[in-house]
């Protein structure tokens, strides 16, 4: 096995190590991001509740206006009653009076119902505000925790990349470029061992001629089926 291939195998192992470390940073940050998303969702919930409370107050004002208008109407009907003479006019005014009273009664019911809703909104708002405050505290703690954990992983990655740089310096540049091209698609299976005369990347059997070349030659040989760099464990 030539020196470049030995170094490539070592380099591939370092790349595997880096591949395992890099997602850890994302996983650590995701814990914090999930809490931030939950906080944003809870704030939206609070805003929605506050908007509902505003609409409820508008509805109360609208019903109060109905009560006022119909109360004035009843006063006018009472005044008219004193001057009417025919039974038909009295019946018409009675009907108007009854309708106005129904509207007032219904508006009062609506106001009472809306007030109950507003009371529940106050309780819910307090509960949501408490949740937001709790999440803010958790986020602050998580930020510190994430910073410590990511710093540790980044320090490990730096060591890994420093080792990679040292090994890469000892590999022929053309060989290194060739390896990086394969790594773009093969990822952590760019260099694979031959087991039972089969590539352990694509698991297809290698013909006798290529296998013989692997045993005898010092050249870098790729799998004729998948293109991965092959080596035989020594």
Backbone as CSV, one residue per row, in Angstrom:
resi,resn,N_x,N_y,N_z,CA_x,CA_y,CA_z,C_x,C_y,C_z
1,UNK,0.856,-1.197,0.000,0.000,0.000,0.000,0.891,1.246,0.000
2,UNK,0.663,2.131,-0.999,1.529,3.311,-1.065,1.170,4.339,0.016
3,UNK,2.091,5.281,0.213,1.954,6.249,1.310,0.723,7.135,1.142
4,UNK,0.453,7.554,-0.112,-0.716,8.403,-0.359,-2.008,7.703,0.051
5,UNK,-2.110,6.422,-0.267,-3.313,5.663,0.079,-3.448,5.523,1.598
6,UNK,-2.321,5.260,2.258,-2.334,5.170,3.728,-2.842,6.478,4.344
7,UNK,-2.320,7.584,3.800,-2.741,8.902,4.296,-4.206,9.194,3.964
8,UNK,-4.634,8.746,2.784,-6.042,8.934,2.394,-6.982,8.186,3.335
9,UNK,-6.595,6.977,3.709,-7.409,6.175,4.646,-7.511,6.899,5.995
10,UNK,-6.371,7.446,6.443,-6.359,8.207,7.706,-7.217,9.465,7.577
11,UNK,-7.128,10.109,6.407,-7.907,11.326,6.140,-9.408,11.022,6.135
12,UNK,-9.757,9.898,5.521,-11.168,9.485,5.457,-11.731,9.240,6.854
13,UNK,-10.907,8.675,7.733,-11.339,8.431,9.117,-11.580,9.752,9.849
14,UNK,-10.709,10.727,9.571,-10.865,12.057,10.176,-12.145,12.721,9.666
15,UNK,-12.402,12.580,8.359,-13.631,13.142,7.777,-14.878,12.506,8.393
16,UNK,-14.790,11.203,8.674,-15.920,10.509,9.331,-16.165,11.097,10.722
17,UNK,-15.057,11.341,11.419,-15.151,11.909,12.773,-15.804,13.290,12.724
18,UNK,-15.386,14.091,11.726,-15.960,15.437,11.559,-17.448,15.351,11.216
19,UNK,-17.804,14.371,10.384,-19.208,14.177,9.987,-20.094,13.833,11.175
20,UNK,-19.508,13.157,12.157,-20.274,12.799,13.362,-20.389,13.986,14.327
21,UNK,-19.361,14.839,14.316,-19.356,15.977,15.239,-20.232,17.136,14.752
22,UNK,-20.175,17.429,13.451,-20.886,18.597,12.907,-22.390,18.595,13.195
23,UNK,-23.094,17.456,13.023,-24.542,17.462,13.322,-24.857,17.709,14.797
24,UNK,-23.873,17.446,15.662,-24.093,17.664,17.102,-24.383,19.135,17.393
25,UNK,-23.712,20.023,16.644,-23.929,21.466,16.827,-25.369,21.814,16.477
26,UNK,-25.850,21.271,15.352,-27.239,21.512,14.926,-28.224,20.978,15.954
27,UNK,-27.948,19.762,16.461,-28.834,19.144,17.466,-28.902,19.987,18.741
28,UNK,-27.738,20.479,19.160,-27.673,21.313,20.374,-28.456,22.612,20.159
29,UNK,-28.252,23.242,18.990,-28.930,24.509,18.687,-30.429,24.314,18.497
30,UNK,-30.824,23.130,18.006,-32.251,22.848,17.788,-33.043,22.876,19.085
31,UNK,-32.418,22.428,20.176,-33.083,22.458,21.489,-33.484,23.891,21.847
32,UNK,-32.560,24.818,21.589,-32.831,26.233,21.866,-33.855,26.780,20.878
33,UNK,-33.674,26.448,19.592,-34.584,26.944,18.550,-36.021,26.496,18.783
34,UNK,-36.188,25.276,19.292,-37.536,24.762,19.591,-38.216,25.611,20.669
35,UNK,-37.435,26.015,21.665,-37.985,26.853,22.741,-38.318,28.253,22.223
36,UNK,-37.464,28.774,21.339,-37.709,30.101,20.754,-38.975,30.067,19.891
37,UNK,-39.138,28.979,19.119,-40.347,28.820,18.290,-41.598,28.720,19.159
38,UNK,-41.478,27.970,20.264,-42.613,27.812,21.184,-42.979,29.155,21.815
39,UNK,-41.948,29.949,22.137,-42.195,31.270,22.710,-42.917,32.168,21.701
40,UNK,-42.470,32.126,20.439,-43.098,32.926,19.377,-44.558,32.506,19.185
41,UNK,-44.787,31.188,19.216,-46.150,30.651,19.075,-47.031,31.108,20.246
42,UNK,-46.462,31.100,21.453,-47.201,31.521,22.653,-47.515,33.014,22.597
43,UNK,-46.581,33.806,22.065,-46.817,35.253,21.905,-47.930,35.510,20.889
44,UNK,-47.952,34.697,19.824,-49.032,34.798,18.824,-50.380,34.462,19.460
45,UNK,-50.346,33.452,20.333,-51.562,33.036,21.059,-52.068,34.183,21.939
46,UNK,-51.125,34.872,22.593,-51.470,36.010,23.452,-52.067,37.146,22.621
47,UNK,-51.440,37.429,21.481,-51.921,38.497,20.600,-53.333,38.192,20.094
48,UNK,-53.556,36.925,19.730,-54.874,36.492,19.254,-55.931,36.679,20.347
49,UNK,-55.557,36.320,21.582,-56.473,36.465,22.720,-56.784,37.940,22.975
50,UNK,-55.760,38.782,22.905,-55.946,40.218,23.130,-56.832,40.838,22.049
51,UNK,-56.664,40.365,20.809,-57.519,40.840,19.709,-58.970,40.415,19.925
52,UNK,-59.146,39.191,20.440,-60.498,38.690,20.753,-61.138,39.545,21.844
53,UNK,-60.331,39.941,22.830,-60.823,40.797,23.919,-61.238,42.168,23.383
54,UNK,-60.454,42.703,22.442,-60.784,44.001,21.826,-62.107,43.911,21.069
55,UNK,-62.261,42.804,20.303,-63.503,42.614,19.535,-64.698,42.466,20.481
56,UNK,-64.473,41.779,21.601,-65.540,41.588,22.592,-65.990,42.934,23.162
57,UNK,-65.043,43.825,23.427,-65.372,45.153,23.957,-66.142,45.986,22.928
58,UNK,-65.774,45.815,21.662,-66.503,46.491,20.574,-67.940,45.974,20.523
59,UNK,-68.093,44.650,20.695,-69.433,44.035,20.701,-70.273,44.541,21.876
60,UNK,-69.641,44.734,23.027,-70.354,45.285,24.193,-70.858,46.690,23.874
61,UNK,-69.975,47.509,23.274,-70.358,48.884,22.909,-71.523,48.879,21.926
62,UNK,-71.484,47.942,20.963,-72.553,47.841,19.961,-73.882,47.470,20.624
63,UNK,-73.822,46.544,21.577,-75.044,46.131,22.287,-75.549,47.230,23.225
64,UNK,-74.630,47.977,23.819,-75.027,49.112,24.667,-75.745,50.181,23.841
65,UNK,-75.274,50.348,22.604,-75.915,51.306,21.691,-77.337,50.852,21.344
66,UNK,-77.483,49.526,21.127,-78.820,48.958,20.848,-79.757,49.228,22.027
67,UNK,-79.264,49.039,23.250,-80.063,49.284,24.464,-80.473,50.755,24.546
68,UNK,-79.507,51.635,24.281,-79.773,53.080,24.342,-80.828,53.486,23.309
69,UNK,-80.629,53.020,22.062,-81.551,53.375,20.970,-82.971,52.881,21.263
70,UNK,-83.069,51.648,21.750,-84.391,51.066,22.007,-85.031,51.628,23.276
71,UNK,-84.211,52.039,24.240,-84.746,52.706,25.443,-85.368,54.043,25.054
72,UNK,-84.675,54.761,24.165,-85.205,56.041,23.660,-86.494,55.810,22.874
73,UNK,-86.514,54.719,22.127,-87.692,54.371,21.330,-88.896,54.095,22.242
74,UNK,-88.655,53.387,23.345,-89.729,53.078,24.309,-90.277,54.371,24.924
75,UNK,-89.373,55.309,25.221,-89.798,56.612,25.767,-90.705,57.338,24.776
76,UNK,-90.299,57.286,23.494,-91.100,57.934,22.438,-92.472,57.254,22.305
77,UNK,-92.464,55.919,22.409,-93.724,55.158,22.313,-94.644,55.530,23.474
78,UNK,-94.072,55.652,24.682,-94.858,56.022,25.866,-95.512,57.394,25.688
79,UNK,-94.768,58.311,25.074,-95.309,59.655,24.820,-96.444,59.604,23.801
80,UNK,-96.234,58.766,22.758,-97.260,58.635,21.712,-98.540,58.008,22.275
81,UNK,-98.358,57.080,23.218,-99.498,56.362,23.803,-100.523,57.328,24.422
82,UNK,-99.997,58.441,24.941,-100.879,59.408,25.619,-101.807,60.127,24.643
83,UNK,-101.388,60.162,23.367,-102.174,60.938,22.395,-102.947,60.085,21.387
84,UNK,-102.689,58.775,21.341,-103.392,57.923,20.355,-104.843,57.702,20.774
85,UNK,-105.710,57.511,19.754,-107.137,57.358,20.029,-107.677,56.006,19.561
86,UNK,-107.140,55.505,18.440,-107.704,54.255,17.898,-107.008,53.026,18.500
87,UNK,-107.785,51.947,18.525,-107.257,50.675,19.037,-106.142,50.138,18.138
88,UNK,-106.279,50.394,16.847,-105.273,49.934,15.867,-103.913,50.578,16.145
89,UNK,-103.948,51.886,16.447,-102.701,52.610,16.752,-102.068,52.082,18.049
90,UNK,-102.949,51.777,19.025,-102.452,51.261,20.313,-101.761,49.916,20.117
91,UNK,-102.413,49.047,19.298,-101.820,47.720,19.036,-100.469,47.849,18.323
92,UNK,-100.390,48.779,17.368,-99.147,48.994,16.612,-98.029,49.470,17.541
93,UNK,-98.393,50.406,18.427,-97.393,50.920,19.377,-96.983,49.851,20.391
94,UNK,-97.953,49.022,20.811,-97.642,47.906,21.721,-96.650,46.932,21.086
95,UNK,-96.883,46.661,19.794,-95.993,45.747,19.059,-94.581,46.333,18.982
96,UNK,-94.518,47.643,18.676,-93.214,48.328,18.607,-92.513,48.292,19.963
97,UNK,-93.308,48.541,21.003,-92.794,48.550,22.374,-92.252,47.167,22.761
98,UNK,-93.029,46.128,22.410,-92.600,44.751,22.713,-91.319,44.379,21.985
99,UNK,-91.230,44.788,20.711,-90.027,44.490,19.911,-88.798,45.197,20.487
100,UNK,-88.981,46.459,20.878,-87.872,47.235,21.459,-87.390,46.591,22.762
101,UNK,-88.359,46.124,23.587,-87.995,45.467,24.856,-87.249,44.149,24.616
102,UNK,-87.687,43.415,23.573,-87.010,42.155,23.208,-85.559,42.423,22.807
103,UNK,-85.391,43.493,22.026,-84.033,43.858,21.578,-83.154,44.239,22.769
104,UNK,-83.751,44.970,23.720,-82.997,45.361,24.926,-82.622,44.124,25.746
105,UNK,-83.586,43.208,25.906,-83.342,41.982,26.687,-82.243,41.140,26.040
106,UNK,-82.329,41.016,24.705,-81.322,40.215,23.985,-79.937,40.867,24.096
107,UNK,-79.897,42.203,23.952,-78.620,42.928,24.056,-78.017,42.756,25.447
108,UNK,-78.873,42.791,26.485,-78.389,42.587,27.861,-77.822,41.181,28.052
109,UNK,-78.500,40.195,27.452,-78.009,38.807,27.507,-76.634,38.698,26.847
110,UNK,-76.522,39.343,25.681,-75.253,39.327,24.942,-74.130,39.973,25.749
111,UNK,-74.451,41.100,26.383,-73.443,41.801,27.200,-72.992,40.923,28.366
112,UNK,-73.963,40.263,29.022,-73.633,39.374,30.153,-72.743,38.222,29.689
113,UNK,-73.083,37.669,28.514,-72.296,36.558,27.947,-70.870,37.018,27.602
114,UNK,-70.773,38.205,27.004,-69.454,38.735,26.604,-68.600,39.045,27.837
115,UNK,-69.245,39.557,28.898,-68.503,39.843,30.142,-67.893,38.568,30.727
116,UNK,-68.651,37.461,30.652,-68.128,36.168,31.121,-66.918,35.748,30.284
117,UNK,-67.049,35.958,28.970,-65.924,35.649,28.060,-64.703,36.477,28.432
118,UNK,-64.919,37.765,28.684,-63.804,38.656,29.036,-63.131,38.224,30.335
119,UNK,-63.925,37.736,31.280,-63.360,37.225,32.542,-62.440,36.033,32.282
120,UNK,-62.908,35.140,31.385,-62.079,33.968,31.040,-60.833,34.398,30.269
121,UNK,-60.963,35.475,29.447,-59.818,36.004,28.700,-58.738,36.506,29.654
122,UNK,-59.171,37.156,30.741,-58.220,37.696,31.733,-57.415,36.557,32.359
123,UNK,-58.113,35.471,32.714,-57.447,34.292,33.301,-56.462,33.675,32.305
124,UNK,-56.943,33.530,31.052,-56.091,32.935,30.008,-54.877,33.810,29.727
125,UNK,-55.106,35.129,29.684,-54.006,36.059,29.408,-52.930,35.962,30.483
126,UNK,-53.364,35.873,31.728,-52.416,35.743,32.846,-51.615,34.444,32.725
127,UNK,-52.330,33.377,32.358,-51.686,32.070,32.196,-50.648,32.103,31.068
128,UNK,-51.027,32.721,29.941,-50.114,32.809,28.785,-48.912,33.690,29.112
129,UNK,-49.160,34.820,29.783,-48.064,35.718,30.181,-47.060,34.976,31.056
130,UNK,-47.565,34.158,31.973,-46.685,33.359,32.850,-45.859,32.367,32.043
131,UNK,-46.510,31.730,31.038,-45.804,30.779,30.174,-44.694,31.469,29.394
132,UNK,-44.983,32.673,28.899,-43.982,33.442,28.137,-42.785,33.779,29.029
133,UNK,-43.066,34.198,30.251,-41.987,34.536,31.200,-41.133,33.313,31.541
134,UNK,-41.807,32.177,31.740,-41.086,30.923,32.028,-40.187,30.537,30.859
135,UNK,-40.738,30.676,29.644,-39.957,30.344,28.442,-38.766,31.274,28.281
136,UNK,-38.948,32.548,28.614,-37.842,33.516,28.539,-36.691,33.097,29.457
137,UNK,-37.059,32.655,30.663,-36.042,32.178,31.617,-35.338,30.932,31.079
138,UNK,-36.154,29.995,30.548,-35.596,28.752,29.993,-34.670,29.039,28.811
139,UNK,-35.072,30.005,27.971,-34.264,30.370,26.792,-32.916,30.940,27.221
140,UNK,-32.928,31.797,28.239,-31.676,32.387,28.736,-30.730,31.307,29.260
141,UNK,-31.301,30.355,30.006,-30.493,29.235,30.533,-29.974,28.383,29.374
142,UNK,-30.865,28.120,28.397,-30.496,27.294,27.233,-29.400,27.950,26.405
143,UNK,-29.461,29.278,26.274,-28.443,30.006,25.498,-27.050,29.774,26.078
144,UNK,-26.963,29.865,27.395,-25.673,29.633,28.076,-25.215,28.188,27.887
145,UNK,-26.177,27.273,28.023,-25.886,25.841,27.881,-25.430,25.520,26.461
146,UNK,-26.147,26.084,25.483,-25.815,25.870,24.065,-24.432,26.421,23.751
147,UNK,-24.155,27.599,24.282,-22.845,28.228,24.055,-21.703,27.341,24.560
148,UNK,-21.897,26.782,25.760,-20.865,25.904,26.344,-20.698,24.625,25.528
149,UNK,-21.843,24.001,25.197,-21.803,22.729,24.467,-21.239,22.888,23.058
150,UNK,-21.687,23.946,22.349,-21.190,24.161,20.978,-19.708,24.526,20.983
151,UNK,-19.284,25.274,21.999,-17.859,25.641,22.116,-17.004,24.388,22.271
152,UNK,-17.521,23.427,23.045,-16.805,22.165,23.263,-16.695,21.370,21.961
153,UNK,-17.819,21.287,21.232,-17.832,20.539,19.958,-16.938,21.231,18.933
154,UNK,-17.011,22.568,18.890,-16.184,23.326,17.938,-14.693,23.150,18.232
155,UNK,-14.359,23.060,19.517,-12.958,22.827,19.910,-12.493,21.453,19.431
156,UNK,-13.391,20.462,19.561,-13.079,19.108,19.074,-12.927,19.106,17.555
157,UNK,-13.816,19.848,16.889,-13.749,19.938,15.422,-12.450,20.595,14.967
158,UNK,-12.026,21.605,15.711,-10.772,22.294,15.358,-9.597,21.319,15.401
159,UNK,-9.575,20.491,16.452,-8.511,19.477,16.558,-8.557,18.526,15.368
160,UNK,-9.784,18.119,15.026,-9.980,17.190,13.900,-9.478,17.818,12.606
161,UNK,-9.869,19.081,12.369,-9.465,19.754,11.130,-7.964,20.056,11.101
162,UNK,-7.387,20.306,12.275,-5.927,20.508,12.354,-5.193,19.229,11.957
163,UNK,-5.698,18.090,12.450,-5.117,16.785,12.085,-5.273,16.517,10.593
164,UNK,-6.454,16.887,10.072,-6.719,16.686,8.641,-5.726,17.489,7.803
165,UNK,-5.503,18.726,8.226,-4.584,19.604,7.494,-3.163,19.035,7.481
166,UNK,-2.746,18.493,8.626,-1.398,17.904,8.715,-1.244,16.721,7.768
167,UNK,-2.264,15.856,7.765,-2.205,14.667,6.898,-2.318,15.066,5.434
168,UNK,-3.208,16.028,5.137,-3.431,16.463,3.751,-2.154,17.010,3.115
169,UNK,-1.300,17.625,3.932,-0.036,18.185,3.421,0.893,17.100,2.873
170,UNK,0.716,15.882,3.372,1.580,14.768,2.956,1.003,13.952,1.794
171,UNK,-0.110,14.404,1.251,-0.744,13.688,0.132,-0.553,14.480,-1.150
172,UNK,-0.256,13.779,-2.230,-0.120,14.414,-3.544,-1.407,15.189,-3.864
173,UNK,-1.254,16.411,-4.361,-2.401,17.296,-4.591,-3.437,16.699,-5.546
174,UNK,-2.967,16.031,-6.602,-3.889,15.418,-7.574,-4.711,14.311,-6.913
175,UNK,-4.038,13.542,-6.065,-4.711,12.447,-5.339,-5.753,13.030,-4.381
176,UNK,-5.381,14.116,-3.728,-6.283,14.772,-2.775,-7.531,15.316,-3.477
177,UNK,-7.329,15.952,-4.624,-8.457,16.489,-5.412,-9.371,15.351,-5.866
178,UNK,-8.748,14.249,-6.282,-9.500,13.066,-6.730,-10.378,12.528,-5.591
179,UNK,-9.794,12.455,-4.398,-10.527,11.976,-3.211,-11.700,12.901,-2.886
180,UNK,-11.459,14.212,-2.932,-12.506,15.190,-2.598,-13.670,15.112,-3.587
181,UNK,-13.364,14.827,-4.855,-14.425,14.674,-5.871,-15.320,13.482,-5.538
182,UNK,-14.677,12.378,-5.141,-15.447,11.179,-4.773,-16.259,11.451,-3.511
183,UNK,-15.659,12.160,-2.577,-16.316,12.447,-1.291,-17.584,13.280,-1.459
184,UNK,-17.645,14.078,-2.515,-18.831,14.914,-2.749,-20.106,14.083,-2.844
185,UNK,-19.972,12.889,-3.441,-21.179,12.047,-3.569,-21.161,10.833,-2.635
186,UNK,-19.954,10.315,-2.345,-19.862,9.093,-1.518,-19.796,9.395,-0.019
187,UNK,-19.577,10.685,0.327,-19.510,11.105,1.738,-18.492,10.268,2.531
188,UNK,-18.952,9.606,3.594,-18.037,8.867,4.476,-17.701,7.464,3.981
189,UNK,-18.124,7.159,2.761,-17.766,5.848,2.177,-16.933,6.048,0.911
190,UNK,-16.121,7.102,0.909,-15.284,7.410,-0.265,-14.174,6.383,-0.452
191,UNK,-13.617,5.914,0.674,-12.556,4.897,0.644,-13.066,3.689,1.422
192,UNK,-13.130,2.554,0.750,-13.717,1.368,1.398,-12.811,0.147,1.265
193,UNK,-12.903,-0.715,2.261,-12.111,-1.942,2.268,-12.781,-3.001,1.389
194,UNK,-11.963,-3.857,0.826,-12.482,-4.984,0.031,-12.649,-6.177,0.966
195,UNK,-13.869,-6.722,1.004,-14.163,-7.885,1.848,-14.705,-9.008,0.978
196,UNK,-14.070,-10.175,1.087,-14.478,-11.354,0.298,-14.582,-11.012,-1.195
197,UNK,-13.574,-10.256,-1.647,-13.440,-9.830,-3.045,-14.643,-8.991,-3.508
198,UNK,-15.236,-8.238,-2.576,-16.351,-7.346,-2.929,-16.122,-5.964,-2.329
199,UNK,-16.535,-4.951,-3.076,-16.454,-3.564,-2.588,-17.444,-3.411,-1.435
200,UNK,-16.980,-2.878,-0.297,-17.886,-2.715,0.848,-18.650,-1.391,0.790
201,UNK,-18.550,-0.734,-0.388,-19.361,0.473,-0.616,-20.627,0.145,-1.379
202,UNK,-20.462,-0.590,-2.489,-21.627,-0.975,-3.307,-21.973,-2.454,-3.166
203,UNK,-21.076,-3.213,-2.494,-21.269,-4.650,-2.202,-21.324,-5.530,-3.463
204,UNK,-20.711,-5.036,-4.534,-20.644,-5.832,-5.770,-19.260,-6.481,-5.865
205,UNK,-19.247,-7.714,-6.348,-17.987,-8.475,-6.439,-17.059,-7.843,-7.475
206,UNK,-15.776,-7.796,-7.114,-14.752,-7.250,-8.013,-14.161,-8.403,-8.816
207,UNK,-13.964,-8.155,-10.105,-13.420,-9.241,-10.946,-11.977,-9.567,-10.557
208,UNK,-11.527,-10.721,-10.988,-10.203,-11.238,-10.595,-9.069,-10.319,-11.009
209,UNK,-9.209,-9.683,-12.173,-8.131,-8.831,-12.680,-7.931,-7.609,-11.769
210,UNK,-9.035,-6.939,-11.411,-8.955,-5.764,-10.531,-8.474,-6.181,-9.141
211,UNK,-8.953,-7.323,-8.679,-8.566,-7.811,-7.348,-7.071,-8.130,-7.304
212,UNK,-6.579,-8.729,-8.396,-5.153,-9.059,-8.499,-4.311,-7.789,-8.501
213,UNK,-4.820,-6.771,-9.201,-4.117,-5.486,-9.266,-4.056,-4.842,-7.872
214,UNK,-5.144,-4.966,-7.138,-5.190,-4.435,-5.766,-4.140,-5.090,-4.874
215,UNK,-3.950,-6.391,-5.060,-3.000,-7.154,-4.249,-1.554,-6.815,-4.587
216,UNK,-1.312,-6.550,-5.878,0.073,-6.374,-6.336,0.491,-4.912,-6.481
217,UNK,-0.443,-4.064,-6.961,-0.077,-2.696,-7.343,-0.067,-1.729,-6.165
218,UNK,0.748,-0.699,-6.308,0.779,0.388,-5.327,-0.082,1.565,-5.781
219,UNK,-0.705,1.428,-6.950,-1.544,2.506,-7.488,-2.855,2.615,-6.700
220,UNK,-3.463,3.798,-6.790,-4.789,3.984,-6.178,-5.821,3.458,-7.167
221,UNK,-6.583,2.480,-6.730,-7.534,1.785,-7.610,-8.957,2.017,-7.111
222,UNK,-9.845,2.246,-8.061,-11.253,2.483,-7.706,-12.116,1.290,-8.095
223,UNK,-13.258,1.201,-7.460,-14.214,0.130,-7.764,-14.749,0.335,-9.184
224,UNK,-14.700,-0.681,-10.041,-15.194,-0.533,-11.417,-16.710,-0.340,-11.482
225,UNK,-17.403,-0.601,-10.373,-18.869,-0.501,-10.359,-19.366,0.840,-9.807
226,UNK,-18.759,1.288,-8.701,-19.271,2.521,-8.065,-18.280,3.679,-8.072
227,UNK,-17.006,3.408,-8.297,-16.011,4.480,-8.374,-15.354,4.852,-7.062
228,UNK,-15.680,4.143,-5.977,-15.033,4.423,-4.690,-13.589,3.910,-4.703
229,UNK,-12.743,4.547,-3.892,-11.348,4.105,-3.770,-11.320,2.832,-2.922
230,UNK,-10.590,1.841,-3.419,-10.544,0.538,-2.741,-9.195,0.306,-2.067
231,UNK,-9.223,-0.484,-1.012,-7.970,-0.958,-0.417,-8.221,-2.300,0.263
232,UNK,-7.139,-3.040,0.438,-7.229,-4.329,1.131,-6.585,-4.167,2.496
233,UNK,-7.316,-4.536,3.525,-6.815,-4.393,4.897,-5.569,-5.236,5.095
234,UNK,-4.581,-4.645,5.737,-3.308,-5.361,5.953,-3.094,-5.631,7.432
